[in-house]
Amino acid sequence: MSDSSIPKFHEKTRDEKLKALESFSNLSKEDIQTLKNDGGINFDQANNMVENAIGIVSYPLGIATNFKINGKDYLIPMVIEEPSVIAAASKAAKIARKHGGFIMEADDSYSIGQVQVVDIDVKSVISKIIEKSEEILVLANSKSKTLSTMGKGAKKVSCKEVMTESGSMLVVEILIDVGDAMGANVTNTMCEAIAPMIEKITGGRVILKILSNYSTKRLVKGTAIFDKEDLGGEDIIDNIIWAYEFAANDPYRAVTHNKGIMNGIIAVANSTGQDTRAIEAAAHAYASRHGKYSSLTKWKKNQDGNLVGEIEVPMSVGIVGGIINIHPMIKTCVKILGVKSARELSCIIGAAGLAQNLSAIRALASEGIQKGHMKLHAQNIAASAGVPQEKMASVIAQMTREGNISVTRAKEILENL
């Protein structure tokens, strides 16, 4: 079995890193060339993806090492511009390996479609919708032969009344098993297809017919044990739990706490072509599900005194369709992961979020966030100041020692050198 704990991976040259990836993920020469083709697409490809295209923005693509998830090793591609995230996630994953890594589980890929009906007596028509639910499902499933052949597709119809300032409305919801797709397009298509039938049954007027990105039927959850000695002892663990309690009970802290979780989640989602806006929106709504915005993770101590982390978050992702089919860099990143299903990808993304959260609160609960973060930030500042590669290490070291990390200071140090 391939081992994602590659010693001193961060010290290897780009070619050495690519060689390790090639071996670990069985990449082809074409895959390696795609990774070397910074940005992954040319302007013509970009022009076919969005309207009014004028160029391409590239973000750094890095690899998080050490991850063992449900007994399998992964090298995880992460796209993010923030310093220290990839290093932090890799460090947390290394600590988690001692006790078996991350144990994750994901729900089946159910999407929720909503049809809004107004100008009716809601309570009197709900029973009519339920009576006709089988016909509604047949019509919805006629819009996707692929899902139907796979035994997936629309599975259930339900109704709810929503009270508003303008009056009462009916919301008809269909639950759709979308398989390994994110499922937005097929869900919207099915909602639009059943809308005329809903109007006929209810005598009302349909306005919106669209999916909900609040994917509560598509949760990923999991846990990992982090060794007390590797974290720095029981005092650090106690501090981490206090830090978690702060986030669990104060929304101002919770927002920043969850932002750290999303650093890991969105970096992996970016690399695999997911709808990051949908993931973010669902996660933050879920953090508020009990009436107050709170933490997406939980932290506690087990009987051995080790730290146990848990995460639960909606995760609507796919490995087929959309940009995954057309973006060569995204295709290669998915191949690096070696995922076989959307559920497996959900587990990886959830584990990355938990790992990143551990590293962030550990730093906050000990030496503070700036020590490691600013060391990496200094590299960006030195580059902005025009420091050549051969003098980069000296400039970074001096700025870090002084605690004065700025473009001005980098230029002064360079002149003195």
N, C-alpha and C positions, 0 to 999 in steps of 0.2 A: 504493500500500500504506500502511496506517495505521502511524504511527510512535509507539512507546511511550516515546520520549524527549521528554517534555513539559516544557519549561523551567519551573523554579520551581513545579512542581506542588504542593509542600508549602506554598507561600506563598499559594495560591489559596483563596478562600472555599469553603465547602461547595457552594454552588450552582455555582460555576465548575468545581469538580472534577466534579460530576455532569454538567455540560454537556459537559465533555471526554469523560467516559465514554459519554454518550449518543451522541456523534459517533463515537467509536472503535469501540464494540461494537454500534452500531445499536440501542440500547435504545428500547423504547416508552415512552410516557408512564406506562403502568401499571408498568413496570419501575422507572422513576425514583421513582414514588410508593412502591413497595415498599421501595426503599432509604431513603426518608425516614421510613418507618414503622419506627421504632427497635425492633429485636427481630425484626421480620418476621412474627410470629405473635401471635394473641390467645390468651386462656386456653382457650377452647373447643378450638382447634386443639391446644394443648399437652396438654389433657386426653385427646385422642384418640391421642396419641403414647405416653404413659407412664402407668403406674398411680399412683394416689394423688397426682395432680398438685395443687400448691397455688400455683404461680406460675411466673414466667418469669425466667431470668437472662440478661441481655444482655452480650455482649462487644464490644469495639471491632472494627469492620470497616474496614480500610484498603486502600489500593491500592499495590502495588509497581510502580514504573515502570522503563523502560529495558530490559526483557527482550527479547532476540532469541534464539529457540530454533529450531534447524534452519531458519534463514533467515526465520522468521516472528516478527513483533512481538506481544508480549502485554502487556496491563495485568493484573496478577495480584492478585486479591482475597486478603487475608490476615486471619484472625481470631485475634487474640492480645492479651493484656493487658500483655505485657512491653515496656517502652519500648526504643526503638532498633532493634528487629528489622526493621521495614518499611523504615526509612531505610537500615539497613545492607545489606539485600538489594538495594535500589534502587541504592545506590552501587556494589556489586560488579558488578551487571548492567551498569552504565554503563561500568565499566572493561573488562569482557569484550567489549563491543560493538566496540571498536577492532580486535579480531582475529576478528571474525565471530560473537561471542556463544557460546552453549552448543550443542554438538553432542551430541544425546542419542539413545538408542535403547532401546526397550522390547520385552520378549518378548511373545508372544501371551498372552492372558489364561487361563492354565491354573490350575485349582484342583485341590487334592489332597484326596480323600476317603479316610477310613480306617475299616476294619471290623476290630475286635479279636476274635480267636477263641481260646478257651481249652479245656482238657480234651481235648487231642488230641496225637498224635505229629506235630509240625509238619513234619518233613522228609518224612514219608510222604504228606502231603496237598497239598503245594505243587504237585506235577505235576498233580494232579486239578483244582486251581483254574485252572491255566494252560490245561489241555485244554478247560475249559468257559468260557474267557474271553469268547468271542464271544457266548455265551448271556447271560453276566453283563452285557455291554455293551448288548445288545438290551433287556434288562429295565430297566437304568438309564436308557437313552434314551427308554423308553416313558413316563417321568415328566416329560418336557419336550418337547412337540411343537414349541415355538418354537425351541429350540436345534437340534433335528433338522432342521427345515425350512431352517435357515440353514447346514447342513453342519457344525454344531458339536456339542457334547455330549460324552458319555463316549467316550474314544478308546483307553484302554489300561488293562489290569489287570496289577498286579505284586504280588509277595508278599515279605515279609521275616520273619525270625524275630527276636524280641526276648527276651533273657534277663533274668529278674527274680528277686528273692528268692523269689517264690511259684512259680517255675517258668518254663518256656518258653511263649511265646505266638506265635500267627501274626497278622500284620497284613496284611490284604489292602487294597491301595491302588488307587483308580481315579483316572485323570488325566482331567479334564474341561475342555474348552474352553468357558468361560462367556461369551465374546463381550465385550460392553460392560458387563456387570454385575459387581458385586463377587463374586457367586456363592455366598455362604454358604448361602442357603436351598435353592437347587437342588442343591447338593452334599450337604447333609444329607438332603434328600428322596431322592436317588439311593442314598445309603448305607443308609438305612432300608429302601428297596425291595429291595435285593439281599441284605440280611442273612439272611432265611429261606433263600434259595437257597444262600448260603455255608454255613449250618448243615447243610443237606441234603447238600451235596457233601462236607463235611469230617467230619460226624458230631460236630462240636464244639458249643460254646456261644458265641454272640455276646454281648458285653457292650456296648462302645461302638461307635457307628456315626455318625461326625461328620467334618466337614472338619478339615484342619490349617491353622492360620493361618501356618505356616512356609512361605511361598509362594516356594520356591526355583526354581520353574519360571516365575516371573513377575517377573524382575529388570528393573530400570531401571539403565542405566549411561550415563555420558557424561563429557565433558571440556570445558574452557574454558581459554583463554590469557589471562593477566592481565598487562598491560604493566608492565615494570619501572619506567618513569618515573612512571606513574600511581600505583604502589604506594609510591614513595618511594626507589627506588634498589636497588642490588644488596645492600647490607647488610640492608635490610628483608627482601628475598627470602631471603637466607641464614638470617635469624632465623626466618622463617616455616617454612622446611624443618626447622630444628632443633626448632621447636615441634611440627611434624607427627611427627618422629621420636620425640619424647617420648610423644605419644599412641599411636603405633604400638607402643611397647614397654613402656608402663606402664599397667595397667588403671585406676589411680586417675585418671590424666590422661585416658585414653581415654573414660571415662564422661562427663566434663565436655565434652570435645571433641565427642563424638557428641550430647550434649544440645544443643549449639549447632547442629548439623546439623538435629536434629529441630525446633528453633525454626522453621526455614524450612519444613520438610516438613509439620509438624502445623498450622501456621498456614494453609497452603493447603488441607490436608485438611479442616480445620474449616469453611472457607468453602464447600467443595463437598460437604459432607455425607458424608464418608468415615468408615469405622470406624477411628478413630485408635488405639484400643487394639490392634487387629490389626496395624496398620502399625508401631507402637512395638515390640510383642512380636517380630515377625519381624525387624525391623532389629537389635535387640539380640542375638537369637539368631544372626543372620548375622555380627555383629561377633565372635562367639565360635567361628565355624565351624572355625578351625584349632587349637582347644584352649585358646586364651587370648583374653580380650576385647581387641579392638584397634580401630583407626580404621576408619570406613566410607569415608573418603576417602584419597587419596594425593596428595602434592605433590612436584614436582620442577622443576628448571630446564631449559629447552630450550637449543638451541645459540645462540640470540640473547640469552640471559640473562633471558628472560621467565619468569614463573611459570606452570606448567601444573598444573591441578587435575583430579582424576578422582574420580568417585563411582560406587559400585555397591551397590545395596540392593534387597531385595525390596519390591515395591510392588503390593499387591492393592487396586485401586480400581475404581470403576464410574461410569458416567454415566447409567445407567438403574436404576430400582427403588429401594426403600427410601425414605429421607427426601427424596431428590432429587425424587420425584414429588409430594410433598405440602407441602414447605416453600417458601413463595414467595421468601424471601431466598436460599435455596440455589439455586433455579432461576435467579434473576437472576445470581448469582455465576457459575454455569456458563455463562450466556449472555454475561457479560462476557468470559470466557475464549474463548468461541467454539469450544470443543473438539468434535470430531466422533467421537472414539473414546476408550475407556479407555486405550489405549496412548498417545495424545497427552497425556492428563491425567497419566499416569505420568511422561512426559518433563518436563512443566512442574513437577511436584512435585519431581522429582529435581534439576532445575536450581535451584530455590529453595533446596534443601538445600545444594548446592554453593556457591551465592552467599553464603548466610548463614555457612557455615563459613569462607569466605575473609575476610569482614569481621571475624569474631570473632578469628581467629588473627592477622590483620594488626594489629588493635588491641592484642592481647596482646603481639605481637612488637615493638611500637613504643612508643606512649605509655601503653599499659595500657588495660584495658577500661573503667575507671571514667570517664575523661574525657568520652567521648561518651554513655555510658550514664547517668551521673549528671545530665548536663544535661537529658536528657529525663525522668529520674526526678524532677527538681526540679519539673517541671510538675505531676506527680501530687501531690507533697507540698504544693505551694502550693494546689492545689485542695482538698486535705484540710483545709488550715488555713483555708479559707473566703475566700481572696484573690479579690476581684472581678476580672473579665476585664480591666478597664481598667488595673489595677495589677499584673497577672500578670507582665508582662515585666520590670518593675523588681525585683520580689521574686525572680524566678528568677535574674536577672543577679547580684544581690548575693549570694544564697546560693551560686551557682556560683563566684563570685570568691573567696569566703571558704572554700570547701570545707566548709561547714557546712550540710548539706541535711537539715532536720528540720522537723516541724510547729511545734515551739516557736520555732525561729529565724524561720520564715516569719511567724508571728504577731507577733514582735517587730519585724521589718522593716516589716510592714504598719502597726503602731501608729506607728512613727517617720515613715512616709510621710504 
